[in-house]
Amino acid sequence: MRLYTNRRLQLGLAILYPLLLGLFLTAFSSAFWVTTLITMLVYCALWKNIGYVLFSNALLLVMSALLWVTERDYMHMGSVEETREWLPFAYILYGVMCLIPPLILVPLRNFLLRMEDRRR
């Protein structure tokens, strides 16, 4: 499978993940968690290993922290001072819903692909 052996493609997909989620946040703000979960599940089939999962999510964390710090009445959420109380909860919720599942699903997919290759 060239998808998993092409390093440039994997790096491009890893960089595209936070950009897609940022786009979904601005375009589908009412259904953001649903689109995030669907995108995460699709990417579980595209990521090669845990390294790319962590790289994509680290980029997403940096991007979201920069957006939060520079936020100026973004999506009518108020100022940075008003969002400080719920931001740690949002990061915990993201970790539980969007980071832990890929850390389980990607190695499971790799294991199943290796088992299938051994049968051949």
C-alpha positions, 0 to 999 in steps of 0.5 A: 500500500503506497499510502502507508509507505509514502512519507511525504503523503503521511506528513501532508495528511498529518498537517492537513488534519488540524487545518481541516478541523479548523475549517470545520470549526468555522464552517460547522460551528453548531456540529463541531464535535460531530464533524471532529469525531467523523474526521478523526475516525476517517484519519484513523484509517489514514494514519500510518502509526502513533507518531503521525497521530501525536504529530497531528494532535500536537499541531492541533493543540498549538493551533487551538492555543494560538487561536485562543490567545489571539481570539477577538470575539471569535464566534461570539465567545467573549474575551480570553478572560471569559473563556479561561474557566472552561478551556481546561475542560475542553482540552480534557474532553478533546483528549478523551473523545478525540485523542485516546480513540486514535491511540487505540484504533491505529495500532489495532488497525496495524495489527489487523493488517499484519494478521491479514498479510500473514495469512497470505 
